[in-house]
């Protein structure tokens, strides 16, 4: 179970799994008709239930039974993108972050794949390590300090992470750590949440700190700002409360829309147990898949309910699916 100190909010996910068919041109088409449901099952005491079969589940879409197309046990490998905020505000914590990241990698199963990426004040994603199986991962993760102290482009990092994972097969997860500075260039919280809703990767968010920084702290104060906030430019309680609510809504939203979890920690030292719990959750994930009996329309939202036939068990999974337009993405260079 999640440690109360971590204040994790867990909702289990729906993945819109993608089957990739090569095309004759330089793109591949990603079909999204196949709906996959990553699922956690527990007994009455909250303990993970292993050994389940496809026949133990019944899938309902908009109240209508669906035929199970495939079933995966919790032992199937997962590809994890570890997404770390290394902006200037994190300089004092980079060694602790690196230590936690290395321990997270070691907690994965041998056949799991790890991707390590960072983001800061630039509108791009820095891939430090491409997809590598855990048993072949020999490097030690470390993060360099930066003099950058501009706006952290969290929205761009999340947008590009979802796109990056869309190109990979199988079960996938994004584990993001940030201090909650939310900015973006050409993308927004809304566009992130919309894309996450159609994503085939479950997202876990971990936020550090009591409150995020405010945008005006990074800009030259106006006379009005100084009169209102003082030279320190600290936010008044009512506005600070609003900013915190927006950050929590965003972090929780990414988790909720993909079935992951949102964690808040007050100290970076708590990142290790947070990462360990996420790693454990990923090891407990079943996955079911079905093709909707009624062909979906692009952007259509449908309710999903998963019934358990095994007595004394409870199930957590995503409650809705949103069907996206099939993607066309560039083929990798041969």
C-alpha positions as CSV (number, residue, x, y, z in Angstrom):
1,X,0.0,0.0,0.0
2,X,1.0,3.6,-0.5
3,X,2.7,5.2,2.5
4,X,0.5,7.9,3.9
5,X,3.5,10.3,4.0
6,X,3.6,10.1,0.3
7,X,0.0,11.0,-0.1
8,X,-0.3,9.0,-3.3
9,X,-3.5,9.1,-5.3
10,X,-3.8,5.9,-7.3
11,X,-6.3,5.3,-10.0
12,X,-5.6,2.4,-12.3
13,X,-5.3,3.0,-15.9
14,X,-6.6,2.5,-19.4
15,X,-4.0,2.2,-22.1
16,X,-5.1,2.8,-25.7
17,X,-2.6,0.3,-27.1
18,X,-1.2,0.9,-30.5
19,X,-0.5,-1.7,-33.2
20,X,1.9,-0.4,-35.8
21,X,1.7,-1.2,-39.5
22,X,4.5,-0.1,-41.8
23,X,3.4,2.1,-44.7
24,X,5.0,2.5,-48.1
25,X,5.9,6.1,-47.5
26,X,8.0,7.5,-44.7
27,X,5.3,7.2,-42.1
28,X,3.6,4.4,-40.1
29,X,0.0,4.4,-39.1
30,X,-0.9,3.7,-35.5
31,X,-4.3,2.1,-35.1
32,X,-6.1,2.8,-31.9
33,X,-9.2,0.6,-32.2
34,X,-7.8,-1.9,-29.8
35,X,-8.5,-0.8,-26.2
36,X,-6.3,-2.1,-23.5
37,X,-7.1,-2.0,-19.8
38,X,-4.2,-2.1,-17.4
39,X,-5.7,-3.4,-14.2
40,X,-4.9,-3.9,-10.5
41,X,-6.8,-6.5,-8.4
42,X,-6.7,-6.7,-4.6
43,X,-8.3,-8.8,-2.0
44,X,-10.4,-7.5,0.9
45,X,-7.2,-6.7,2.8
46,X,-5.8,-4.7,-0.1
47,X,-3.2,-7.3,-1.1
48,X,-2.4,-8.0,-4.7
49,X,-4.2,-11.0,-6.2
50,X,-2.0,-13.0,-8.5
51,X,-2.7,-15.9,-10.8
52,X,-5.8,-14.5,-12.4
53,X,-7.0,-15.5,-15.9
54,X,-9.0,-13.7,-18.6
55,X,-12.1,-15.6,-17.6
56,X,-12.0,-13.9,-14.2
57,X,-12.9,-10.6,-15.8
58,X,-15.9,-9.2,-17.7
59,X,-15.6,-6.0,-19.7
60,X,-18.5,-3.6,-20.2
61,X,-18.4,-0.7,-22.6
62,X,-21.3,1.7,-22.2
63,X,-23.0,-1.1,-20.4
64,X,-22.5,-3.7,-23.2
65,X,-20.4,-6.8,-22.8
66,X,-17.2,-6.9,-24.9
67,X,-15.2,-9.9,-26.0
68,X,-11.7,-10.1,-24.5
69,X,-9.2,-10.0,-27.4
70,X,-6.1,-10.6,-25.3
71,X,-4.9,-10.9,-21.7
72,X,-1.5,-10.3,-20.1
73,X,-0.4,-11.3,-16.7
74,X,1.5,-9.0,-14.3
75,X,4.8,-10.6,-15.3
76,X,5.0,-9.0,-18.8
77,X,7.8,-6.5,-19.1
78,X,7.1,-2.8,-19.1
79,X,9.0,0.1,-20.8
80,X,9.4,3.0,-18.4
81,X,10.4,6.6,-19.3
82,X,11.9,8.2,-16.2
83,X,11.3,12.0,-16.7
84,X,13.2,14.2,-14.3
85,X,13.1,18.0,-13.8
86,X,16.7,19.3,-13.7
87,X,15.9,23.0,-14.0
88,X,17.9,25.5,-12.0
89,X,15.6,25.3,-9.0
90,X,16.6,21.6,-8.6
91,X,20.4,22.3,-8.5
92,X,20.7,21.6,-4.8
93,X,19.0,18.3,-5.1
94,X,20.6,16.7,-8.2
95,X,22.7,14.2,-6.3
96,X,19.7,13.0,-4.3
97,X,17.7,12.8,-7.5
98,X,20.4,10.8,-9.3
99,X,20.6,8.3,-6.4
100,X,16.9,7.8,-6.4
101,X,16.8,7.4,-10.1
102,X,19.5,4.7,-10.0
103,X,17.7,2.8,-7.2
104,X,14.5,3.0,-9.3
105,X,16.2,1.4,-12.3
106,X,17.6,-1.4,-10.0
107,X,14.1,-2.1,-8.8
108,X,12.8,-3.0,-12.2
109,X,12.6,-6.5,-13.6
110,X,15.5,-7.8,-15.7
111,X,13.5,-7.7,-19.0
112,X,11.9,-4.3,-18.3
113,X,13.2,-1.4,-20.4
114,X,14.3,2.0,-19.0
115,X,14.5,5.4,-20.7
116,X,16.0,8.3,-18.8
117,X,15.1,11.8,-19.9
118,X,15.3,15.3,-18.4
119,X,13.8,18.7,-19.0
120,X,14.5,22.3,-17.9
121,X,13.8,25.7,-19.5
122,X,14.1,24.6,-23.1
123,X,11.1,23.4,-25.1
124,X,12.6,20.0,-25.8
125,X,13.3,16.6,-24.2
126,X,16.8,15.5,-23.4
127,X,17.1,11.7,-23.8
128,X,20.0,10.7,-21.6
129,X,19.4,7.0,-22.1
130,X,17.4,5.4,-25.0
131,X,15.3,2.3,-24.4
132,X,17.6,-0.2,-22.6
133,X,16.7,-3.4,-20.9
134,X,17.4,-3.4,-17.2
135,X,19.8,-6.3,-17.3
136,X,21.9,-4.5,-19.9
137,X,21.8,-1.1,-18.1
138,X,25.3,-0.6,-16.8
139,X,25.6,3.2,-16.6
140,X,25.3,5.3,-13.5
141,X,22.7,8.1,-13.8
142,X,23.9,11.6,-12.9
143,X,22.6,15.0,-13.5
144,X,24.6,18.2,-14.2
145,X,23.9,21.5,-12.6
146,X,22.6,24.3,-14.9
147,X,22.7,28.0,-14.7
148,X,19.3,28.2,-16.4
149,X,16.7,29.7,-14.1
150,X,14.0,30.6,-16.6
151,X,10.6,29.1,-16.8
152,X,10.5,25.2,-16.6
153,X,8.9,23.9,-19.8
154,X,7.0,21.1,-18.1
155,X,4.2,21.1,-20.6
156,X,6.6,20.6,-23.6
157,X,8.4,17.8,-21.8
158,X,5.2,15.9,-21.1
159,X,3.9,16.5,-24.6
160,X,7.1,15.1,-26.2
161,X,7.3,12.2,-23.7
162,X,3.8,11.0,-24.7
163,X,4.8,11.3,-28.4
164,X,8.0,9.4,-27.7
165,X,6.3,6.5,-26.0
166,X,3.6,6.3,-28.7
167,X,6.3,5.0,-31.0
168,X,7.1,2.0,-28.7
169,X,5.2,-1.3,-28.5
170,X,3.9,-3.0,-25.4
171,X,3.0,-1.8,-22.0
172,X,4.5,1.6,-21.1
173,X,4.7,4.0,-18.2
174,X,6.0,7.6,-17.8
175,X,7.3,8.4,-14.3
176,X,7.7,12.2,-13.9
177,X,9.4,14.1,-11.1
178,X,9.0,17.9,-10.9
179,X,8.8,20.7,-8.3
180,X,5.6,21.9,-10.0
181,X,6.7,24.8,-12.2
182,X,4.2,24.6,-15.0
183,X,5.0,26.4,-18.2
184,X,5.1,25.6,-21.9
185,X,5.7,27.0,-25.4
186,X,2.9,26.2,-27.8
187,X,1.4,23.6,-25.5
188,X,-0.6,23.9,-22.2
189,X,-2.0,21.9,-19.3
190,X,-5.2,21.3,-21.3
191,X,-3.4,20.0,-24.4
192,X,-1.3,17.7,-22.2
193,X,-4.3,16.3,-20.5
194,X,-6.1,15.8,-23.8
195,X,-3.1,14.0,-25.2
196,X,-2.7,11.9,-22.1
197,X,-6.3,10.8,-22.3
198,X,-5.6,9.2,-25.7
199,X,-2.2,7.9,-24.7
200,X,-1.2,4.3,-24.4
201,X,1.2,5.0,-21.5
202,X,0.3,5.2,-17.9
203,X,1.6,8.3,-16.1
204,X,2.9,8.6,-12.6
205,X,3.7,12.1,-11.2
206,X,5.8,12.9,-8.2
207,X,5.9,16.5,-7.0
208,X,8.4,17.9,-4.6
209,X,8.0,21.0,-2.4
210,X,5.4,22.8,-0.4
211,X,4.4,25.1,-3.3
212,X,5.5,25.9,-6.8
213,X,7.2,29.1,-7.8
214,X,5.1,31.8,-9.5
215,X,5.8,33.2,-12.9
216,X,6.2,36.8,-11.7
217,X,9.2,35.7,-9.6
218,X,11.1,35.3,-12.9
219,X,10.1,38.6,-14.4
220,X,11.1,42.2,-13.6
221,X,8.6,43.5,-11.1
222,X,6.3,46.4,-12.1
223,X,5.5,49.2,-9.7
224,X,2.1,47.6,-9.3
225,X,3.6,44.3,-8.4
226,X,5.9,45.8,-5.8
227,X,3.0,47.8,-4.3
228,X,0.8,44.6,-4.2
229,X,3.3,41.9,-3.2
230,X,6.3,43.7,-1.8
231,X,9.9,43.4,-3.0
232,X,10.0,39.7,-2.3
233,X,7.1,39.2,-4.7
234,X,5.7,36.4,-2.6
235,X,2.2,35.5,-3.5
236,X,-0.7,36.5,-1.2
237,X,-2.4,33.5,0.4
238,X,-5.5,33.5,-1.9
239,X,-3.4,33.5,-5.1
240,X,-0.9,31.0,-3.7
241,X,-3.9,28.7,-2.9
242,X,-5.1,29.1,-6.5
243,X,-1.7,28.2,-8.0
244,X,-1.3,25.2,-5.8
245,X,-4.8,24.0,-6.8
246,X,-3.9,24.4,-10.5
247,X,-0.6,22.4,-10.0
248,X,-2.4,19.6,-8.1
249,X,-5.2,19.5,-10.7
250,X,-2.6,19.1,-13.5
251,X,-0.5,16.4,-11.7
252,X,-3.5,14.5,-10.6
253,X,-5.1,14.8,-14.0
254,X,-2.2,13.2,-15.8
255,X,-2.4,10.3,-13.4
256,X,-6.2,10.0,-13.5
257,X,-6.6,10.2,-17.2
258,X,-4.0,7.4,-17.8
259,X,-4.7,5.4,-14.6
260,X,-1.4,6.1,-12.9
261,X,-0.8,7.7,-9.6
262,X,0.1,11.2,-8.2
263,X,2.5,11.5,-5.3
264,X,3.4,14.6,-3.3
265,X,6.6,14.6,-1.1
266,X,7.8,17.3,1.2
267,X,11.5,16.3,1.0
268,X,13.5,14.9,-1.9
269,X,14.8,12.1,0.4
270,X,11.3,10.7,0.2
271,X,11.7,10.2,-3.5
272,X,13.2,6.7,-3.1
273,X,10.2,5.2,-1.3
274,X,7.9,7.0,-3.8
275,X,9.8,5.5,-6.7
276,X,9.8,2.1,-5.0
277,X,6.1,2.1,-4.6
278,X,5.6,3.0,-8.3
279,X,7.9,0.2,-9.3
280,X,5.9,-2.2,-7.2
281,X,2.6,-1.0,-8.7
282,X,4.0,-1.7,-12.2
283,X,4.8,-5.2,-11.2
284,X,1.1,-5.8,-10.2
285,X,-0.5,-4.7,-13.4
286,X,-2.6,-7.0,-15.5
287,X,-3.7,-6.0,-19.0
288,X,-6.9,-6.8,-20.9
289,X,-7.7,-5.8,-24.4
290,X,-10.8,-5.7,-26.6
291,X,-12.1,-4.4,-29.9
292,X,-15.3,-2.3,-29.5
293,X,-18.3,-4.1,-30.9
294,X,-19.5,-0.7,-32.2
295,X,-16.8,1.1,-34.2
296,X,-15.8,4.3,-32.5
297,X,-15.6,7.8,-33.9
298,X,-12.6,10.0,-33.4
299,X,-12.9,11.9,-30.1
300,X,-15.8,9.7,-28.9
301,X,-15.9,9.0,-25.1
302,X,-17.2,5.8,-23.7
303,X,-17.7,4.5,-20.2
304,X,-15.9,1.3,-19.1
305,X,-16.7,-1.0,-16.3
306,X,-14.7,-4.1,-15.4
307,X,-16.4,-6.8,-13.4
308,X,-14.6,-9.4,-11.3
309,X,-15.8,-13.0,-11.3
310,X,-13.3,-14.1,-8.6
311,X,-14.9,-13.9,-5.2
312,X,-13.6,-11.5,-2.5
313,X,-11.7,-9.3,-4.9
314,X,-11.9,-5.6,-6.0
315,X,-10.6,-4.1,-9.2
316,X,-9.3,-0.7,-10.1
317,X,-9.1,0.4,-13.7
318,X,-9.9,3.4,-15.9
319,X,-13.5,4.3,-16.1
320,X,-13.5,5.9,-19.5
321,X,-11.9,5.7,-22.9
322,X,-11.5,8.4,-25.5
323,X,-10.8,7.3,-29.0
324,X,-8.2,9.3,-30.8
325,X,-7.5,9.7,-34.5
326,X,-4.9,7.1,-35.8
327,X,-1.5,8.7,-35.7
328,X,0.9,9.1,-38.5
329,X,4.5,9.3,-37.3
330,X,7.9,9.3,-39.0
331,X,9.6,6.0,-39.5
332,X,13.0,5.7,-37.8
333,X,15.9,6.2,-40.1
334,X,17.0,2.8,-41.4
